[in-house]
Amino acid sequence: MGDLSYNFSRSEFACKCGCGLDRIDRDLVDNLQQARQAIGIPLPINCGCRCEAHNKSVGGKVNSAHLPFADDYLCHAADLECSNSHEMFIMLSDLIRRFRRVELGKTSKGKMWIHVDNRRDLPQEVIILEVREE
């Protein structure tokens, strides 16, 4: 049981550098929880909040939704780890109904992920494809 919702804990969304940044948008968590309940499989959080230094170290975009947003100082994004393309399909079947910004990716070592965010100041109704070096 999580401390943010039934399945999600604040620690899952905390910046991976250890700085303690964990101010995640409540609507993002609620949408992820609803998706988790609807599809019935875990949604492993690979990345949630990022401080500026960590964002730079992982090659994140300057205006990344993982960074605290100036208007509310909350992070508005999560990257979800996928084990295989079937799992990605199951996750996407629900996530695209809840989020207006979705990014699909694969690392150079074959790990698949789905990025979702709810930043309203960034382009909406988009699906972005990306391959990351690892």
Helices and strands as residue ranges (DSSP letters): H 10-13, H 26-39, E 45-47, H 52-57, E 77-82, H 85-98, E 101-107, E 112-117, E 126-132
